[in-house]
Amino acid sequence: MSTTDDPNVTFLTQEAYDRLSGELADLIANRPAMAQEINDRREEGDLKENGGYHAAREEQGKQEGRIVQLQTLLRTAKVGEAPVSEGKAGPGMFVTVRFDGDDEEESFLIGSREEAETAGVEVYSAQSPLGKALTGAAEGDTVEYETPNGKVVKVQLVAAKPFSG
């Protein structure tokens, strides 16, 4: 199995990797301040009616969740260009597709949602139903995928080119 087909690998540009690493470092550095905020709120009195305490605890939970998400993403990330072939869809490829029954074409990057901020284009995850169906398809191929509501959609791969953000 090549790394392109590995669903646990996320390809990131160096810029995205650096931005996410910086966000992780900031969140970790903020842990003591967050703990102090919770302590300060706890000392205000009755915890049942202490909105500030509960808000601080909720914010801490969100930050800890994001820390775990970033640590997992960065641990499994491959930085740089995804190993792809011109004309085949997969992570790191900018694809143009035509949905069955639609004359319009749509273009998007198959990659990590974390790339969306730096890419400036629409991004579909390689793990999404559409991303999974397209991965490995060659230009001209028509593939099917099931939407979350159970509808089966056909889509033709018109073009696939390596993304150069």
Number of C-alpha atoms within 10 A of each C-alpha: 5 6 14 19 14 11 11 12 18 26 26 25 21 13 14 19 20 14 14 19 16 12 15 20 13 12 17 14 11 13 14 11 11 17 14 12 16 19 13 14 20 16 11 11 11 11 13 8 9 14 12 16 22 16 13 20 17 12 14 19 12 11 18 15 12 15 18 12 13 18 15 12 21 20 11 13 17 17 16 13 16 20 14 18 14 12 19 23 29 30 33 28 26 23 23 18 21 18 17 14 9 8 8 9 12 13 17 16 30 30 27 21 17 20 26 15 11 13 18 10 14 16 20 20 19 27 18 14 15 20 20 22 20 26 19 18 18 19 19 13 15 18 18 17 18 13 12 8 6 8 9 10 14 16 19 20 24 18 20 26 19 22 18 10 12
